């Protein structure tokens, strides 16, 4: 497995692969890897001849007071996992390499970035699209793989990037239903026991055992509710008679830790 922290060295290798007609898949990450990330790498291996993974904690998607400084950085463990997974190369750039002209946000995704997670993190999706576009510019992959847990992020990346096939991977869960996330490391033992209630209650909405109002009340017994929405999964707008897939989307706080989850399901009789 090759490890690069400079763009020139990375691109030299990528160009060599392209010259041989090899297809390149890319999995961008912020490190703190878990089984969810590894499942995306497995998809990437099925889609291409070569797999590139980036490990870069992007400063432009964090606002002041968020966890940029404390976000788990576990490079040694991450590299061991990636090598065991058969990744071809890892890109570990500095912020200066990604943003040679400075870290001023130059992207505005508009209204879609101000709903759901954007209500409390209005800067977030602009920073995400900025870094994804920059990484695509550097890596020039044929395919990129993203997780479905960050469903709004996936939707926005598909809308605001071009020239790369975007593939999504299913949410990977712990045995008790909690969606895997790097930030789960922040949970105390007591909080970790409570956390699976999030997915359990969303499942009750899908099965029509709870309506949204009742589910919100249930969630607030365990969490501080950020948002709970049922939207058209294809548009992230209100459900209409033509809606074929529904997204149950939710974010909560458990202590200082923010958890997100979703369930996407086909609507009956449409």
C-alpha positions as CSV (number, residue, x, y, z in Angstrom):
1,X,0.0,0.0,0.0
2,X,1.4,3.4,-1.0
3,X,1.0,6.4,1.3
4,X,1.2,9.9,-0.1
5,X,1.0,13.3,1.5
6,X,1.9,15.4,-1.6
7,X,-0.3,15.9,-4.6
8,X,2.5,15.5,-7.1
9,X,3.5,12.0,-5.9
10,X,-0.1,10.9,-5.7
11,X,-0.9,12.0,-9.2
12,X,2.2,10.4,-10.7
13,X,1.0,7.0,-9.4
14,X,-2.6,7.7,-10.5
15,X,-1.5,8.7,-14.0
16,X,0.6,5.5,-14.2
17,X,-2.5,3.5,-13.4
18,X,-4.6,5.4,-15.9
19,X,-2.1,4.9,-18.6
20,X,-2.6,1.2,-18.1
21,X,-6.3,1.6,-18.5
22,X,-7.1,0.9,-14.9
23,X,-10.3,2.3,-13.3
24,X,-9.9,4.3,-10.0
25,X,-12.3,4.3,-7.1
26,X,-12.1,6.9,-4.3
27,X,-13.3,6.8,-0.7
28,X,-12.8,10.2,1.0
29,X,-12.7,9.9,4.9
30,X,-11.7,12.0,7.9
31,X,-10.1,9.0,9.5
32,X,-11.2,7.5,12.8
33,X,-12.1,4.5,10.7
34,X,-14.7,1.8,11.6
35,X,-16.5,-1.0,9.9
36,X,-18.8,1.5,8.1
37,X,-15.8,3.0,6.3
38,X,-14.4,-0.5,5.5
39,X,-17.7,-1.5,3.9
40,X,-17.4,1.5,1.5
41,X,-13.9,0.3,0.6
42,X,-15.3,-3.2,-0.3
43,X,-17.8,-1.5,-2.6
44,X,-15.0,0.5,-4.2
45,X,-13.0,-2.7,-4.8
46,X,-15.9,-4.1,-6.7
47,X,-16.3,-1.0,-8.8
48,X,-12.7,-0.4,-9.9
49,X,-9.2,-1.8,-10.5
50,X,-7.6,0.5,-7.9
51,X,-8.8,2.0,-4.6
52,X,-7.6,5.3,-3.2
53,X,-8.6,6.4,0.3
54,X,-8.0,9.9,1.7
55,X,-7.7,10.7,5.4
56,X,-8.2,14.4,5.9
57,X,-10.0,16.2,8.7
58,X,-11.4,19.2,6.7
59,X,-11.3,22.4,8.7
60,X,-13.8,24.3,6.4
61,X,-16.7,22.1,7.4
62,X,-16.3,22.8,11.1
63,X,-17.6,26.0,12.7
64,X,-16.1,27.7,15.8
65,X,-17.0,25.8,18.9
66,X,-17.3,22.5,17.1
67,X,-15.1,19.5,17.5
68,X,-12.3,20.1,14.9
69,X,-9.6,20.1,17.5
70,X,-10.9,17.0,19.3
71,X,-12.1,15.0,16.3
72,X,-10.4,11.5,16.6
73,X,-7.2,11.3,14.7
74,X,-6.0,7.7,14.7
75,X,-3.7,7.6,11.7
76,X,-1.5,4.7,12.7
77,X,-4.6,2.5,13.4
78,X,-6.3,3.8,10.3
79,X,-3.3,2.9,8.0
80,X,-3.2,-0.6,9.5
81,X,-6.9,-1.1,8.8
82,X,-6.5,0.2,5.2
83,X,-3.6,-2.0,4.4
84,X,-5.4,-5.1,5.8
85,X,-8.4,-4.1,3.6
86,X,-6.2,-4.2,0.4
87,X,-6.3,-0.5,-0.4
88,X,-3.9,0.5,-3.1
89,X,-3.0,4.0,-1.9
90,X,-3.8,6.4,0.9
91,X,-3.7,10.2,0.5
92,X,-2.9,12.1,3.8
93,X,-2.6,15.7,2.7
94,X,-2.1,18.8,4.8
95,X,-4.6,21.6,4.9
96,X,-2.1,23.8,3.0
97,X,-1.9,21.2,0.2
98,X,-5.7,21.1,-0.1
99,X,-6.2,24.8,0.2
100,X,-3.0,26.5,-1.2
101,X,-4.8,29.8,-1.5
102,X,-6.2,29.8,2.0
103,X,-9.3,28.3,3.6
104,X,-11.9,30.9,2.6
105,X,-15.2,29.2,1.8
106,X,-16.0,29.7,-1.9
107,X,-19.0,27.4,-2.2
108,X,-22.7,28.1,-1.5
109,X,-25.1,25.2,-1.9
110,X,-28.1,27.4,-1.2
111,X,-31.3,26.4,0.5
112,X,-30.7,22.6,0.4
113,X,-27.8,23.3,2.8
114,X,-29.9,25.2,5.3
115,X,-32.5,22.5,6.1
116,X,-32.1,19.4,8.4
117,X,-28.4,19.3,9.5
118,X,-27.9,22.8,8.0
119,X,-30.3,24.4,10.5
120,X,-27.8,24.0,13.3
121,X,-24.7,23.7,11.1
122,X,-25.3,26.3,8.3
123,X,-21.6,26.3,7.2
124,X,-21.3,22.5,7.0
125,X,-22.4,21.5,3.5
126,X,-20.6,24.4,1.9
127,X,-17.4,23.1,3.4
128,X,-18.2,19.5,2.5
129,X,-18.8,20.4,-1.2
130,X,-15.6,22.5,-1.2
131,X,-13.4,19.7,0.0
132,X,-15.0,17.0,-2.1
133,X,-14.6,19.1,-5.3
134,X,-11.0,19.8,-4.4
135,X,-10.3,16.1,-3.7
136,X,-12.0,15.1,-7.0
137,X,-9.8,17.7,-8.8
138,X,-6.7,16.1,-7.3
139,X,-7.6,12.4,-7.6
140,X,-9.8,12.5,-10.7
141,X,-11.5,9.2,-9.8
142,X,-13.9,7.3,-12.0
143,X,-16.1,6.4,-9.0
144,X,-16.4,7.8,-5.5
145,X,-18.1,5.9,-2.6
146,X,-20.0,7.7,0.2
147,X,-22.0,6.3,3.2
148,X,-25.8,6.6,3.4
149,X,-25.8,7.6,7.0
150,X,-25.0,11.2,6.0
151,X,-28.0,11.1,3.7
152,X,-28.3,14.9,3.2
153,X,-24.6,15.1,2.5
154,X,-24.9,12.3,-0.1
155,X,-27.8,14.1,-1.8
156,X,-25.9,17.4,-1.9
157,X,-22.7,15.8,-3.2
158,X,-24.6,14.2,-6.1
159,X,-26.2,17.5,-6.9
160,X,-23.1,19.8,-6.7
161,X,-20.4,17.6,-8.2
162,X,-19.9,16.3,-11.7
163,X,-17.7,14.0,-13.8
164,X,-17.5,11.3,-11.1
165,X,-19.9,8.4,-10.6
166,X,-21.3,8.7,-7.0
167,X,-22.0,5.3,-5.4
168,X,-23.5,4.9,-1.9
169,X,-23.1,2.3,0.7
170,X,-25.7,1.1,3.3
171,X,-25.5,2.2,6.9
172,X,-23.5,-0.3,9.0
173,X,-24.9,-0.8,12.4
174,X,-23.7,-2.2,15.8
175,X,-25.6,-5.3,16.9
176,X,-28.0,-3.1,18.9
177,X,-28.9,-1.0,15.9
178,X,-26.7,2.1,16.6
179,X,-25.4,3.5,13.3
180,X,-21.6,3.3,13.3
181,X,-19.9,6.7,13.6
182,X,-16.5,8.0,14.5
183,X,-18.2,10.3,17.0
184,X,-19.7,7.3,18.9
185,X,-16.3,7.3,20.7
186,X,-17.4,10.4,22.5
187,X,-20.3,8.5,24.3
188,X,-19.9,7.6,27.9
189,X,-20.9,4.0,28.9
190,X,-24.3,5.2,30.1
191,X,-24.9,7.2,26.9
192,X,-23.9,4.3,24.8
193,X,-26.6,2.2,26.4
194,X,-29.2,4.9,25.5
195,X,-28.0,5.6,22.0
196,X,-29.7,2.7,20.2
197,X,-33.1,4.2,21.1
198,X,-32.6,6.5,18.2
199,X,-32.8,3.8,15.5
200,X,-35.4,1.9,17.5
201,X,-37.8,4.9,17.5
202,X,-37.2,5.6,13.8
203,X,-38.1,2.0,13.0
204,X,-41.4,2.5,14.8
205,X,-42.2,5.3,12.5
206,X,-41.4,3.2,9.4
207,X,-43.7,0.4,10.8
208,X,-46.4,3.0,11.5
209,X,-46.4,2.2,15.2
210,X,-45.7,5.9,15.9
211,X,-46.5,9.1,14.1
212,X,-43.9,11.9,13.8
213,X,-45.3,13.9,16.8
214,X,-45.4,10.8,19.1
215,X,-41.9,9.7,17.9
216,X,-40.5,13.2,18.6
217,X,-42.0,13.0,22.2
218,X,-40.4,9.5,22.6
219,X,-37.0,10.8,21.4
220,X,-37.1,13.7,23.8
221,X,-37.3,11.2,26.7
222,X,-33.7,10.1,25.8
223,X,-32.2,12.9,23.7
224,X,-32.2,16.6,23.0
225,X,-33.9,16.6,19.6
226,X,-32.3,18.6,16.7
227,X,-34.8,17.6,14.0
228,X,-37.1,14.8,12.9
229,X,-38.5,14.9,9.4
230,X,-40.2,12.7,6.9
231,X,-39.4,13.9,3.4
232,X,-39.3,12.7,-0.2
233,X,-36.1,10.7,-0.3
234,X,-35.3,11.7,-3.9
235,X,-35.8,15.5,-3.5
236,X,-35.6,16.1,0.3
237,X,-38.8,18.1,-0.1
238,X,-42.3,17.5,1.3
239,X,-43.9,14.2,0.5
240,X,-46.4,14.5,-2.4
241,X,-48.7,12.0,-4.2
242,X,-45.8,11.2,-6.5
243,X,-43.3,10.4,-3.8
244,X,-42.0,6.8,-4.3
245,X,-39.4,6.7,-1.5
246,X,-39.6,8.2,1.9
247,X,-36.7,9.3,4.1
248,X,-37.1,9.4,7.9
249,X,-34.2,11.8,8.9
250,X,-33.2,12.6,12.4
251,X,-30.5,14.3,14.4
252,X,-30.2,14.3,18.2
253,X,-27.8,15.3,21.0
254,X,-26.9,12.8,23.7
255,X,-24.9,14.8,26.1
256,X,-22.5,16.8,24.0
257,X,-22.5,14.2,21.2
258,X,-24.5,14.7,18.1
259,X,-26.0,11.6,16.5
260,X,-27.7,11.3,13.1
261,X,-29.6,8.4,11.5
262,X,-32.1,7.7,8.8
263,X,-34.3,5.1,7.3
264,X,-35.2,5.1,3.6
265,X,-38.1,3.0,2.5
266,X,-40.3,2.6,-0.5
267,X,-43.8,3.9,-0.3
268,X,-46.6,1.4,-0.7
269,X,-48.9,1.6,-3.8
270,X,-46.8,4.2,-5.7
